Amino acid sequence: MNPTPEKSYGLTLDRREKAVLTGVTDVERFDENEVVLHTHGGRLILSGTGLHVSSLQLEEGRLLVDGAIDSLVYDGGAGKRRGSFLRRALG
């Protein structure tokens, strides 16, 4: 039996002012200080000031957030390691 391939997801951060996310399955909530969303890799929380969801295309799994982005916290879900997105990316 072949394992099911993991679905793709990603994040591009441009000068801490613009985040482009792919593999987005749902946006839980957002306001000017926080965006909480779900990707194929789990729950992701973007924090900052003046945050604005400028584009959301759930059919394509794509989200664009503008504003002063201060932190990205990635929660990979049950049974996976928790920590900051950068720690997971570099770890």
PyMOL Python script that loads the backbone (N, CA, C, O; Angstrom):
from pymol import cmd

cmd.read_pdbstr("""\
ATOM      1  N   MET A   1       0.838  -1.168   0.000  1.00  0.00           N
ATOM      2  CA  MET A   1       0.000   0.000   0.000  1.00  0.00           C
ATOM      3  C   MET A   1       0.894   1.247   0.000  1.00  0.00           C
ATOM      4  O   MET A   1       1.768   1.379   0.857  1.00  0.00           O
ATOM      5  N   ASN A   2       0.683   2.154  -0.948  1.00  0.00           N
ATOM      6  CA  ASN A   2       1.468   3.379  -1.045  1.00  0.00           C
ATOM      7  C   ASN A   2       0.904   4.442  -0.118  1.00  0.00           C
ATOM      8  O   ASN A   2      -0.311   4.628  -0.045  1.00  0.00           O
ATOM      9  N   PRO A   3       1.796   5.148   0.600  1.00  0.00           N
ATOM     10  CA  PRO A   3       1.299   6.217   1.467  1.00  0.00           C
ATOM     11  C   PRO A   3       0.760   7.377   0.620  1.00  0.00           C
ATOM     12  O   PRO A   3       1.216   7.611  -0.499  1.00  0.00           O
ATOM     13  N   THR A   4      -0.214   8.089   1.176  1.00  0.00           N
ATOM     14  CA  THR A   4      -0.782   9.243   0.493  1.00  0.00           C
ATOM     15  C   THR A   4       0.227  10.384   0.533  1.00  0.00           C
ATOM     16  O   THR A   4       0.745  10.714   1.600  1.00  0.00           O
ATOM     17  N   PRO A   5       0.514  10.994  -0.627  1.00  0.00           N
ATOM     18  CA  PRO A   5       1.478  12.095  -0.606  1.00  0.00           C
ATOM     19  C   PRO A   5       0.931  13.300   0.168  1.00  0.00           C
ATOM     20  O   PRO A   5      -0.260  13.608   0.124  1.00  0.00           O
ATOM     21  N   GLU A   6       1.847  13.968   0.878  1.00  0.00           N
ATOM     22  CA  GLU A   6       1.458  15.145   1.644  1.00  0.00           C
ATOM     23  C   GLU A   6       1.125  16.292   0.694  1.00  0.00           C
ATOM     24  O   GLU A   6       1.833  16.520  -0.286  1.00  0.00           O
ATOM     25  N   LYS A   7       0.044  17.010   0.991  1.00  0.00           N
ATOM     26  CA  LYS A   7      -0.344  18.138   0.154  1.00  0.00           C
ATOM     27  C   LYS A   7       0.599  19.306   0.396  1.00  0.00           C
ATOM     28  O   LYS A   7       1.084  19.511   1.509  1.00  0.00           O
ATOM     29  N   SER A   8       0.848  20.058  -0.647  1.00  0.00           N
ATOM     30  CA  SER A   8       1.796  21.157  -0.612  1.00  0.00           C
ATOM     31  C   SER A   8       1.235  22.385   0.104  1.00  0.00           C
ATOM     32  O   SER A   8       0.043  22.678   0.014  1.00  0.00           O
ATOM     33  N   TYR A   9       2.104  23.095   0.812  1.00  0.00           N
ATOM     34  CA  TYR A   9       1.764  24.365   1.429  1.00  0.00           C
ATOM     35  C   TYR A   9       3.049  25.174   1.556  1.00  0.00           C
ATOM     36  O   TYR A   9       4.142  24.610   1.620  1.00  0.00           O
ATOM     37  N   GLY A  10       2.915  26.497   1.591  1.00  0.00           N
ATOM     38  CA  GLY A  10       4.115  27.317   1.671  1.00  0.00           C
ATOM     39  C   GLY A  10       3.828  28.737   2.112  1.00  0.00           C
ATOM     40  O   GLY A  10       2.679  29.164   2.220  1.00  0.00           O
ATOM     41  N   LEU A  11       4.916  29.455   2.363  1.00  0.00           N
ATOM     42  CA  LEU A  11       4.835  30.829   2.828  1.00  0.00           C
ATOM     43  C   LEU A  11       5.988  31.610   2.230  1.00  0.00           C
ATOM     44  O   LEU A  11       7.139  31.176   2.283  1.00  0.00           O
ATOM     45  N   THR A  12       5.675  32.765   1.661  1.00  0.00           N
ATOM     46  CA  THR A  12       6.684  33.700   1.199  1.00  0.00           C
ATOM     47  C   THR A  12       6.454  35.003   1.947  1.00  0.00           C
ATOM     48  O   THR A  12       5.353  35.553   1.924  1.00  0.00           O
ATOM     49  N   LEU A  13       7.502  35.501   2.616  1.00  0.00           N
ATOM     50  CA  LEU A  13       7.409  36.733   3.386  1.00  0.00           C
ATOM     51  C   LEU A  13       8.322  37.767   2.745  1.00  0.00           C
ATOM     52  O   LEU A  13       9.523  37.539   2.599  1.00  0.00           O
ATOM     53  N   ASP A  14       7.754  38.897   2.366  1.00  0.00           N
ATOM     54  CA  ASP A  14       8.495  39.958   1.695  1.00  0.00           C
ATOM     55  C   ASP A  14       8.645  41.155   2.627  1.00  0.00           C
ATOM     56  O   ASP A  14       7.672  41.861   2.893  1.00  0.00           O
ATOM     57  N   ARG A  15       9.869  41.387   3.127  1.00  0.00           N
ATOM     58  CA  ARG A  15      10.214  42.522   3.987  1.00  0.00           C
ATOM     59  C   ARG A  15       9.293  42.690   5.185  1.00  0.00           C
ATOM     60  O   ARG A  15       9.081  43.809   5.653  1.00  0.00           O
ATOM     61  N   ARG A  16       8.752  41.606   5.678  1.00  0.00           N
ATOM     62  CA  ARG A  16       7.837  41.622   6.830  1.00  0.00           C
ATOM     63  C   ARG A  16       6.624  42.512   6.600  1.00  0.00           C
ATOM     64  O   ARG A  16       5.981  42.944   7.556  1.00  0.00           O
ATOM     65  N   GLU A  17       6.306  42.790   5.328  1.00  0.00           N
ATOM     66  CA  GLU A  17       5.174  43.641   4.985  1.00  0.00           C
ATOM     67  C   GLU A  17       4.115  42.918   4.162  1.00  0.00           C
ATOM     68  O   GLU A  17       2.989  43.400   4.035  1.00  0.00           O
ATOM     69  N   LYS A  18       4.469  41.771   3.605  1.00  0.00           N
ATOM     70  CA  LYS A  18       3.552  41.057   2.731  1.00  0.00           C
ATOM     71  C   LYS A  18       3.830  39.555   2.858  1.00  0.00           C
ATOM     72  O   LYS A  18       4.968  39.109   2.716  1.00  0.00           O
ATOM     73  N   ALA A  19       2.785  38.796   3.124  1.00  0.00           N
ATOM     74  CA  ALA A  19       2.911  37.348   3.217  1.00  0.00           C
ATOM     75  C   ALA A  19       1.986  36.709   2.180  1.00  0.00           C
ATOM     76  O   ALA A  19       0.804  37.040   2.094  1.00  0.00           O
ATOM     77  N   VAL A  20       2.544  35.794   1.403  1.00  0.00           N
ATOM     78  CA  VAL A  20       1.770  35.024   0.446  1.00  0.00           C
ATOM     79  C   VAL A  20       1.797  33.584   0.934  1.00  0.00           C
ATOM     80  O   VAL A  20       2.864  32.987   1.074  1.00  0.00           O
ATOM     81  N   LEU A  21       0.612  33.028   1.194  1.00  0.00           N
ATOM     82  CA  LEU A  21       0.514  31.673   1.719  1.00  0.00           C
ATOM     83  C   LEU A  21      -0.215  30.788   0.722  1.00  0.00           C
ATOM     84  O   LEU A  21      -1.184  31.213   0.094  1.00  0.00           O
ATOM     85  N   THR A  22       0.255  29.565   0.583  1.00  0.00           N
ATOM     86  CA  THR A  22      -0.402  28.585  -0.282  1.00  0.00           C
ATOM     87  C   THR A  22      -0.750  27.356   0.541  1.00  0.00           C
ATOM     88  O   THR A  22      -0.179  27.134   1.609  1.00  0.00           O
ATOM     89  N   GLY A  23      -1.674  26.569   0.050  1.00  0.00           N
ATOM     90  CA  GLY A  23      -2.129  25.394   0.781  1.00  0.00           C
ATOM     91  C   GLY A  23      -3.100  25.742   1.885  1.00  0.00           C
ATOM     92  O   GLY A  23      -3.308  24.952   2.806  1.00  0.00           O
ATOM     93  N   VAL A  24      -3.707  26.939   1.799  1.00  0.00           N
ATOM     94  CA  VAL A  24      -4.656  27.399   2.824  1.00  0.00           C
ATOM     95  C   VAL A  24      -5.988  26.673   2.637  1.00  0.00           C
ATOM     96  O   VAL A  24      -6.532  26.625   1.534  1.00  0.00           O
ATOM     97  N   THR A  25      -6.504  26.112   3.726  1.00  0.00           N
ATOM     98  CA  THR A  25      -7.783  25.402   3.664  1.00  0.00           C
ATOM     99  C   THR A  25      -8.915  26.170   4.334  1.00  0.00           C
ATOM    100  O   THR A  25     -10.085  25.952   4.020  1.00  0.00           O
ATOM    101  N   ASP A  26      -8.568  27.087   5.275  1.00  0.00           N
ATOM    102  CA  ASP A  26      -9.599  27.840   5.981  1.00  0.00           C
ATOM    103  C   ASP A  26      -8.952  29.019   6.690  1.00  0.00           C
ATOM    104  O   ASP A  26      -7.795  28.945   7.105  1.00  0.00           O
ATOM    105  N   VAL A  27      -9.702  30.109   6.828  1.00  0.00           N
ATOM    106  CA  VAL A  27      -9.281  31.234   7.655  1.00  0.00           C
ATOM    107  C   VAL A  27     -10.201  31.232   8.862  1.00  0.00           C
ATOM    108  O   VAL A  27     -11.405  31.455   8.738  1.00  0.00           O
ATOM    109  N   GLU A  28      -9.630  30.981  10.026  1.00  0.00           N
ATOM    110  CA  GLU A  28     -10.403  30.891  11.268  1.00  0.00           C
ATOM    111  C   GLU A  28     -10.906  32.262  11.705  1.00  0.00           C
ATOM    112  O   GLU A  28     -12.082  32.426  12.032  1.00  0.00           O
ATOM    113  N   ARG A  29     -10.002  33.250  11.708  1.00  0.00           N
ATOM    114  CA  ARG A  29     -10.379  34.610  12.074  1.00  0.00           C
ATOM    115  C   ARG A  29      -9.240  35.554  11.708  1.00  0.00           C
ATOM    116  O   ARG A  29      -8.098  35.139  11.511  1.00  0.00           O
ATOM    117  N   PHE A  30      -9.588  36.838  11.622  1.00  0.00           N
ATOM    118  CA  PHE A  30      -8.551  37.837  11.388  1.00  0.00           C
ATOM    119  C   PHE A  30      -9.023  39.198  11.860  1.00  0.00           C
ATOM    120  O   PHE A  30     -10.216  39.503  11.845  1.00  0.00           O
ATOM    121  N   ASP A  31      -8.062  40.010  12.280  1.00  0.00           N
ATOM    122  CA  ASP A  31      -8.284  41.412  12.598  1.00  0.00           C
ATOM    123  C   ASP A  31      -6.978  42.135  12.307  1.00  0.00           C
ATOM    124  O   ASP A  31      -6.073  41.541  11.722  1.00  0.00           O
ATOM    125  N   GLU A  32      -6.855  43.386  12.694  1.00  0.00           N
ATOM    126  CA  GLU A  32      -5.671  44.154  12.334  1.00  0.00           C
ATOM    127  C   GLU A  32      -4.408  43.720  13.066  1.00  0.00           C
ATOM    128  O   GLU A  32      -3.313  44.162  12.717  1.00  0.00           O
ATOM    129  N   ASN A  33      -4.542  42.851  14.086  1.00  0.00           N
ATOM    130  CA  ASN A  33      -3.382  42.396  14.855  1.00  0.00           C
ATOM    131  C   ASN A  33      -3.058  40.914  14.702  1.00  0.00           C
ATOM    132  O   ASN A  33      -1.981  40.477  15.106  1.00  0.00           O
ATOM    133  N   GLU A  34      -3.976  40.131  14.123  1.00  0.00           N
ATOM    134  CA  GLU A  34      -3.748  38.686  14.055  1.00  0.00           C
ATOM    135  C   GLU A  34      -4.579  38.047  12.958  1.00  0.00           C
ATOM    136  O   GLU A  34      -5.743  38.390  12.753  1.00  0.00           O
ATOM    137  N   VAL A  35      -3.950  37.105  12.255  1.00  0.00           N
ATOM    138  CA  VAL A  35      -4.649  36.289  11.269  1.00  0.00           C
ATOM    139  C   VAL A  35      -4.407  34.834  11.655  1.00  0.00           C
ATOM    140  O   VAL A  35      -3.260  34.397  11.760  1.00  0.00           O
ATOM    141  N   VAL A  36      -5.483  34.087  11.866  1.00  0.00           N
ATOM    142  CA  VAL A  36      -5.388  32.680  12.242  1.00  0.00           C
ATOM    143  C   VAL A  36      -5.971  31.869  11.087  1.00  0.00           C
ATOM    144  O   VAL A  36      -7.129  32.053  10.711  1.00  0.00           O
ATOM    145  N   LEU A  37      -5.160  30.975  10.531  1.00  0.00           N
ATOM    146  CA  LEU A  37      -5.606  30.209   9.374  1.00  0.00           C
ATOM    147  C   LEU A  37      -5.139  28.770   9.472  1.00  0.00           C
ATOM    148  O   LEU A  37      -4.295  28.424  10.299  1.00  0.00           O
ATOM    149  N   HIS A  38      -5.707  27.941   8.612  1.00  0.00           N
ATOM    150  CA  HIS A  38      -5.347  26.531   8.550  1.00  0.00           C
ATOM    151  C   HIS A  38      -4.785  26.239   7.170  1.00  0.00           C
ATOM    152  O   HIS A  38      -5.314  26.692   6.155  1.00  0.00           O
ATOM    153  N   THR A  39      -3.699  25.471   7.154  1.00  0.00           N
ATOM    154  CA  THR A  39      -3.093  25.036   5.906  1.00  0.00           C
ATOM    155  C   THR A  39      -3.064  23.511   5.903  1.00  0.00           C
ATOM    156  O   THR A  39      -3.472  22.870   6.872  1.00  0.00           O
ATOM    157  N   HIS A  40      -2.582  22.943   4.815  1.00  0.00           N
ATOM    158  CA  HIS A  40      -2.435  21.483   4.767  1.00  0.00           C
ATOM    159  C   HIS A  40      -1.437  21.004   5.820  1.00  0.00           C
ATOM    160  O   HIS A  40      -1.422  19.822   6.164  1.00  0.00           O
ATOM    161  N   GLY A  41      -0.608  21.907   6.331  1.00  0.00           N
ATOM    162  CA  GLY A  41       0.374  21.551   7.354  1.00  0.00           C
ATOM    163  C   GLY A  41      -0.049  21.867   8.762  1.00  0.00           C
ATOM    164  O   GLY A  41       0.707  21.613   9.700  1.00  0.00           O
ATOM    165  N   GLY A  42      -1.237  22.416   8.945  1.00  0.00           N
ATOM    166  CA  GLY A  42      -1.703  22.737  10.288  1.00  0.00           C
ATOM    167  C   GLY A  42      -2.105  24.192  10.423  1.00  0.00           C
ATOM    168  O   GLY A  42      -2.322  24.900   9.440  1.00  0.00           O
ATOM    169  N   ARG A  43      -2.197  24.610  11.666  1.00  0.00           N
ATOM    170  CA  ARG A  43      -2.679  25.951  12.010  1.00  0.00           C
ATOM    171  C   ARG A  43      -1.503  26.930  12.043  1.00  0.00           C
ATOM    172  O   ARG A  43      -0.436  26.618  12.573  1.00  0.00           O
ATOM    173  N   LEU A  44      -1.713  28.122  11.468  1.00  0.00           N
ATOM    174  CA  LEU A  44      -0.682  29.143  11.411  1.00  0.00           C
ATOM    175  C   LEU A  44      -1.261  30.455  11.922  1.00  0.00           C
ATOM    176  O   LEU A  44      -2.365  30.840  11.538  1.00  0.00           O
ATOM    177  N   ILE A  45      -0.517  31.144  12.790  1.00  0.00           N
ATOM    178  CA  ILE A  45      -0.954  32.413  13.359  1.00  0.00           C
ATOM    179  C   ILE A  45       0.048  33.487  12.963  1.00  0.00           C
ATOM    180  O   ILE A  45       1.228  33.399  13.300  1.00  0.00           O
ATOM    181  N   LEU A  46      -0.427  34.501  12.247  1.00  0.00           N
ATOM    182  CA  LEU A  46       0.380  35.658  11.890  1.00  0.00           C
ATOM    183  C   LEU A  46      -0.010  36.785  12.822  1.00  0.00           C
ATOM    184  O   LEU A  46      -1.198  37.064  12.988  1.00  0.00           O
ATOM    185  N   SER A  47       0.971  37.442  13.439  1.00  0.00           N
ATOM    186  CA  SER A  47       0.706  38.555  14.339  1.00  0.00           C
ATOM    187  C   SER A  47       1.452  39.790  13.872  1.00  0.00           C
ATOM    188  O   SER A  47       2.524  39.695  13.275  1.00  0.00           O
ATOM    189  N   GLY A  48       0.872  40.957  14.151  1.00  0.00           N
ATOM    190  CA  GLY A  48       1.516  42.203  13.780  1.00  0.00           C
ATOM    191  C   GLY A  48       0.583  43.371  13.998  1.00  0.00           C
ATOM    192  O   GLY A  48      -0.295  43.325  14.860  1.00  0.00           O
ATOM    193  N   THR A  49       0.775  44.427  13.209  1.00  0.00           N
ATOM    194  CA  THR A  49      -0.082  45.602  13.301  1.00  0.00           C
ATOM    195  C   THR A  49      -0.520  46.008  11.902  1.00  0.00           C
ATOM    196  O   THR A  49       0.223  45.861  10.932  1.00  0.00           O
ATOM    197  N   GLY A  50      -1.719  46.512  11.820  1.00  0.00           N
ATOM    198  CA  GLY A  50      -2.250  46.958  10.543  1.00  0.00           C
ATOM    199  C   GLY A  50      -2.409  45.836   9.530  1.00  0.00           C
ATOM    200  O   GLY A  50      -2.301  46.075   8.327  1.00  0.00           O
ATOM    201  N   LEU A  51      -2.665  44.611   9.994  1.00  0.00           N
ATOM    202  CA  LEU A  51      -2.791  43.465   9.092  1.00  0.00           C
ATOM    203  C   LEU A  51      -4.096  43.553   8.307  1.00  0.00           C
ATOM    204  O   LEU A  51      -5.138  43.948   8.830  1.00  0.00           O
ATOM    205  N   HIS A  52      -4.004  43.179   7.055  1.00  0.00           N
ATOM    206  CA  HIS A  52      -5.148  43.251   6.155  1.00  0.00           C
ATOM    207  C   HIS A  52      -5.087  42.065   5.197  1.00  0.00           C
ATOM    208  O   HIS A  52      -4.075  41.854   4.530  1.00  0.00           O
ATOM    209  N   VAL A  53      -6.165  41.297   5.129  1.00  0.00           N
ATOM    210  CA  VAL A  53      -6.253  40.207   4.149  1.00  0.00           C
ATOM    211  C   VAL A  53      -6.647  40.852   2.828  1.00  0.00           C
ATOM    212  O   VAL A  53      -7.802  41.229   2.629  1.00  0.00           O
ATOM    213  N   SER A  54      -5.674  40.974   1.926  1.00  0.00           N
ATOM    214  CA  SER A  54      -5.945  41.669   0.670  1.00  0.00           C
ATOM    215  C   SER A  54      -6.448  40.735  -0.419  1.00  0.00           C
ATOM    216  O   SER A  54      -7.038  41.191  -1.399  1.00  0.00           O
ATOM    217  N   SER A  55      -6.224  39.433  -0.263  1.00  0.00           N
ATOM    218  CA  SER A  55      -6.739  38.476  -1.241  1.00  0.00           C
ATOM    219  C   SER A  55      -6.896  37.112  -0.581  1.00  0.00           C
ATOM    220  O   SER A  55      -5.998  36.640   0.116  1.00  0.00           O
ATOM    221  N   LEU A  56      -8.033  36.494  -0.806  1.00  0.00           N
ATOM    222  CA  LEU A  56      -8.302  35.148  -0.305  1.00  0.00           C
ATOM    223  C   LEU A  56      -8.957  34.359  -1.428  1.00  0.00           C
ATOM    224  O   LEU A  56     -10.039  34.711  -1.898  1.00  0.00           O
ATOM    225  N   GLN A  57      -8.296  33.295  -1.849  1.00  0.00           N
ATOM    226  CA  GLN A  57      -8.808  32.420  -2.901  1.00  0.00           C
ATOM    227  C   GLN A  57      -8.775  30.990  -2.368  1.00  0.00           C
ATOM    228  O   GLN A  57      -7.842  30.234  -2.638  1.00  0.00           O
ATOM    229  N   LEU A  58      -9.808  30.634  -1.607  1.00  0.00           N
ATOM    230  CA  LEU A  58      -9.826  29.307  -0.984  1.00  0.00           C
ATOM    231  C   LEU A  58      -9.856  28.180  -2.007  1.00  0.00           C
ATOM    232  O   LEU A  58      -9.316  27.102  -1.756  1.00  0.00           O
ATOM    233  N   GLU A  59     -10.482  28.416  -3.161  1.00  0.00           N
ATOM    234  CA  GLU A  59     -10.512  27.373  -4.195  1.00  0.00           C
ATOM    235  C   GLU A  59      -9.101  27.001  -4.628  1.00  0.00           C
ATOM    236  O   GLU A  59      -8.824  25.846  -4.948  1.00  0.00           O
ATOM    237  N   GLU A  60      -8.203  28.000  -4.635  1.00  0.00           N
ATOM    238  CA  GLU A  60      -6.805  27.781  -5.009  1.00  0.00           C
ATOM    239  C   GLU A  60      -5.916  27.596  -3.789  1.00  0.00           C
ATOM    240  O   GLU A  60      -4.743  27.251  -3.926  1.00  0.00           O
ATOM    241  N   GLY A  61      -6.462  27.819  -2.594  1.00  0.00           N
ATOM    242  CA  GLY A  61      -5.686  27.675  -1.366  1.00  0.00           C
ATOM    243  C   GLY A  61      -4.661  28.781  -1.186  1.00  0.00           C
ATOM    244  O   GLY A  61      -3.587  28.538  -0.636  1.00  0.00           O
ATOM    245  N   ARG A  62      -4.971  29.991  -1.639  1.00  0.00           N
ATOM    246  CA  ARG A  62      -4.009  31.098  -1.634  1.00  0.00           C
ATOM    247  C   ARG A  62      -4.544  32.276  -0.808  1.00  0.00           C
ATOM    248  O   ARG A  62      -5.715  32.641  -0.905  1.00  0.00           O
ATOM    249  N   LEU A  63      -3.649  32.862   0.011  1.00  0.00           N
ATOM    250  CA  LEU A  63      -3.995  33.989   0.874  1.00  0.00           C
ATOM    251  C   LEU A  63      -2.870  35.015   0.814  1.00  0.00           C
ATOM    252  O   LEU A  63      -1.693  34.656   0.844  1.00  0.00           O
ATOM    253  N   LEU A  64      -3.235  36.294   0.728  1.00  0.00           N
ATOM    254  CA  LEU A  64      -2.270  37.386   0.736  1.00  0.00           C
ATOM    255  C   LEU A  64      -2.590  38.307   1.905  1.00  0.00           C
ATOM    256  O   LEU A  64      -3.715  38.792   2.025  1.00  0.00           O
ATOM    257  N   VAL A  65      -1.604  38.552   2.770  1.00  0.00           N
ATOM    258  CA  VAL A  65      -1.770  39.409   3.937  1.00  0.00           C
ATOM    259  C   VAL A  65      -0.753  40.548   3.840  1.00  0.00           C
ATOM    260  O   VAL A  65       0.434  40.312   3.612  1.00  0.00           O
ATOM    261  N   ASP A  66      -1.229  41.789   4.015  1.00  0.00           N
ATOM    262  CA  ASP A  66      -0.370  42.969   4.040  1.00  0.00           C
ATOM    263  C   ASP A  66      -0.379  43.560   5.439  1.00  0.00           C
ATOM    264  O   ASP A  66      -1.346  43.381   6.179  1.00  0.00           O
ATOM    265  N   GLY A  67       0.689  44.264   5.811  1.00  0.00           N
ATOM    266  CA  GLY A  67       0.782  44.934   7.094  1.00  0.00           C
ATOM    267  C   GLY A  67       2.155  44.732   7.697  1.00  0.00           C
ATOM    268  O   GLY A  67       3.043  44.175   7.052  1.00  0.00           O
ATOM    269  N   ALA A  68       2.336  45.175   8.919  1.00  0.00           N
ATOM    270  CA  ALA A  68       3.602  44.996   9.627  1.00  0.00           C
ATOM    271  C   ALA A  68       3.560  43.650  10.352  1.00  0.00           C
ATOM    272  O   ALA A  68       2.959  43.538  11.420  1.00  0.00           O
ATOM    273  N   ILE A  69       4.190  42.642   9.779  1.00  0.00           N
ATOM    274  CA  ILE A  69       4.153  41.277  10.319  1.00  0.00           C
ATOM    275  C   ILE A  69       5.294  41.109  11.310  1.00  0.00           C
ATOM    276  O   ILE A  69       6.465  41.232  10.951  1.00  0.00           O
ATOM    277  N   ASP A  70       4.941  40.825  12.565  1.00  0.00           N
ATOM    278  CA  ASP A  70       5.931  40.700  13.632  1.00  0.00           C
ATOM    279  C   ASP A  70       6.283  39.255  13.954  1.00  0.00           C
ATOM    280  O   ASP A  70       7.418  38.963  14.330  1.00  0.00           O
ATOM    281  N   SER A  71       5.307  38.337  13.809  1.00  0.00           N
ATOM    282  CA  SER A  71       5.611  36.945  14.146  1.00  0.00           C
ATOM    283  C   SER A  71       4.725  35.989  13.356  1.00  0.00           C
ATOM    284  O   SER A  71       3.624  36.321  12.917  1.00  0.00           O
ATOM    285  N   LEU A  72       5.268  34.784  13.202  1.00  0.00           N
ATOM    286  CA  LEU A  72       4.557  33.675  12.571  1.00  0.00           C
ATOM    287  C   LEU A  72       4.713  32.484  13.496  1.00  0.00           C
ATOM    288  O   LEU A  72       5.829  32.034  13.757  1.00  0.00           O
ATOM    289  N   VAL A  73       3.611  31.979  13.986  1.00  0.00           N
ATOM    290  CA  VAL A  73       3.657  30.813  14.873  1.00  0.00           C
ATOM    291  C   VAL A  73       2.898  29.700  14.197  1.00  0.00           C
ATOM    292  O   VAL A  73       1.723  29.845  13.860  1.00  0.00           O
ATOM    293  N   TYR A  74       3.584  28.574  14.000  1.00  0.00           N
ATOM    294  CA  TYR A  74       3.022  27.445  13.296  1.00  0.00           C
ATOM    295  C   TYR A  74       2.747  26.315  14.272  1.00  0.00           C
ATOM    296  O   TYR A  74       3.624  25.902  15.031  1.00  0.00           O
ATOM    297  N   ASP A  75       1.519  25.824  14.240  1.00  0.00           N
ATOM    298  CA  ASP A  75       1.125  24.694  15.078  1.00  0.00           C
ATOM    299  C   ASP A  75       0.808  23.564  14.115  1.00  0.00           C
ATOM    300  O   ASP A  75      -0.235  23.574  13.461  1.00  0.00           O
ATOM    301  N   GLY A  76       1.697  22.598  14.027  1.00  0.00           N
ATOM    302  CA  GLY A  76       1.555  21.525  13.050  1.00  0.00           C
ATOM    303  C   GLY A  76       0.445  20.540  13.346  1.00  0.00           C
ATOM    304  O   GLY A  76       0.155  19.684  12.510  1.00  0.00           O
ATOM    305  N   GLY A  77      -0.183  20.628  14.501  1.00  0.00           N
ATOM    306  CA  GLY A  77      -1.282  19.728  14.813  1.00  0.00           C
ATOM    307  C   GLY A  77      -0.873  18.652  15.796  1.00  0.00           C
ATOM    308  O   GLY A  77       0.273  18.593  16.242  1.00  0.00           O
ATOM    309  N   ALA A  78      -1.831  17.804  16.125  1.00  0.00           N
ATOM    310  CA  ALA A  78      -1.616  16.748  17.117  1.00  0.00           C
ATOM    311  C   ALA A  78      -0.499  15.824  16.684  1.00  0.00           C
ATOM    312  O   ALA A  78      -0.451  15.374  15.539  1.00  0.00           O
ATOM    313  N   GLY A  79       0.395  15.548  17.611  1.00  0.00           N
ATOM    314  CA  GLY A  79       1.477  14.616  17.357  1.00  0.00           C
ATOM    315  C   GLY A  79       2.666  15.231  16.646  1.00  0.00           C
ATOM    316  O   GLY A  79       3.669  14.548  16.441  1.00  0.00           O
ATOM    317  N   LYS A  80       2.592  16.475  16.270  1.00  0.00           N
ATOM    318  CA  LYS A  80       3.712  17.118  15.608  1.00  0.00           C
ATOM    319  C   LYS A  80       4.337  18.125  16.557  1.00  0.00           C
ATOM    320  O   LYS A  80       3.705  18.595  17.503  1.00  0.00           O
ATOM    321  N   ARG A  81       5.585  18.440  16.282  1.00  0.00           N
ATOM    322  CA  ARG A  81       6.319  19.402  17.088  1.00  0.00           C
ATOM    323  C   ARG A  81       5.700  20.789  16.974  1.00  0.00           C
ATOM    324  O   ARG A  81       5.254  21.182  15.896  1.00  0.00           O
ATOM    325  N   ARG A  82       5.670  21.513  18.048  1.00  0.00           N
ATOM    326  CA  ARG A  82       5.157  22.872  18.047  1.00  0.00           C
ATOM    327  C   ARG A  82       6.319  23.831  18.203  1.00  0.00           C
ATOM    328  O   ARG A  82       7.361  23.480  18.755  1.00  0.00           O
ATOM    329  N   GLY A  83       6.131  25.042  17.712  1.00  0.00           N
ATOM    330  CA  GLY A  83       7.165  26.065  17.848  1.00  0.00           C
ATOM    331  C   GLY A  83       6.998  27.101  16.773  1.00  0.00           C
ATOM    332  O   GLY A  83       6.040  27.073  16.000  1.00  0.00           O
ATOM    333  N   SER A  84       7.937  28.013  16.731  1.00  0.00           N
ATOM    334  CA  SER A  84       7.846  29.068  15.741  1.00  0.00           C
ATOM    335  C   SER A  84       8.057  28.502  14.348  1.00  0.00           C
ATOM    336  O   SER A  84       8.708  27.473  14.169  1.00  0.00           O
ATOM    337  N   PHE A  85       7.496  29.192  13.367  1.00  0.00           N
ATOM    338  CA  PHE A  85       7.632  28.767  11.983  1.00  0.00           C
ATOM    339  C   PHE A  85       9.103  28.713  11.586  1.00  0.00           C
ATOM    340  O   PHE A  85       9.538  27.751  10.952  1.00  0.00           O
ATOM    341  N   LEU A  86       9.872  29.734  11.952  1.00  0.00           N
ATOM    342  CA  LEU A  86      11.286  29.761  11.584  1.00  0.00           C
ATOM    343  C   LEU A  86      12.060  28.620  12.230  1.00  0.00           C
ATOM    344  O   LEU A  86      12.931  28.029  11.592  1.00  0.00           O
ATOM    345  N   ARG A  87      11.759  28.303  13.475  1.00  0.00           N
ATOM    346  CA  ARG A  87      12.444  27.195  14.129  1.00  0.00           C
ATOM    347  C   ARG A  87      12.151  25.893  13.392  1.00  0.00           C
ATOM    348  O   ARG A  87      13.046  25.067  13.213  1.00  0.00           O
ATOM    349  N   ARG A  88      10.894  25.702  12.960  1.00  0.00           N
ATOM    350  CA  ARG A  88      10.548  24.493  12.221  1.00  0.00           C
ATOM    351  C   ARG A  88      11.211  24.480  10.849  1.00  0.00           C
ATOM    352  O   ARG A  88      11.653  23.431  10.380  1.00  0.00           O
ATOM    353  N   ALA A  89      11.281  25.654  10.200  1.00  0.00           N
ATOM    354  CA  ALA A  89      11.888  25.734   8.875  1.00  0.00           C
ATOM    355  C   ALA A  89      13.391  25.478   8.931  1.00  0.00           C
ATOM    356  O   ALA A  89      13.951  24.850   8.032  1.00  0.00           O
ATOM    357  N   LEU A  90      14.037  25.957   9.975  1.00  0.00           N
ATOM    358  CA  LEU A  90      15.488  25.814  10.093  1.00  0.00           C
ATOM    359  C   LEU A  90      15.882  24.542  10.828  1.00  0.00           C
ATOM    360  O   LEU A  90      17.026  24.098  10.736  1.00  0.00           O
ATOM    361  N   GLY A  91      14.931  23.952  11.560  1.00  0.00           N
ATOM    362  CA  GLY A  91      15.238  22.830  12.425  1.00  0.00           C
ATOM    363  C   GLY A  91      15.270  21.553  11.726  1.00  0.00           C
ATOM    364  O   GLY A  91      15.520  20.518  12.343  1.00  0.00           O
TER     365      GLY A  91
END
""", "prot")
cmd.dss("prot")
cmd.show_as("cartoon", "prot")
cmd.util.cbc("prot")
cmd.orient("prot")
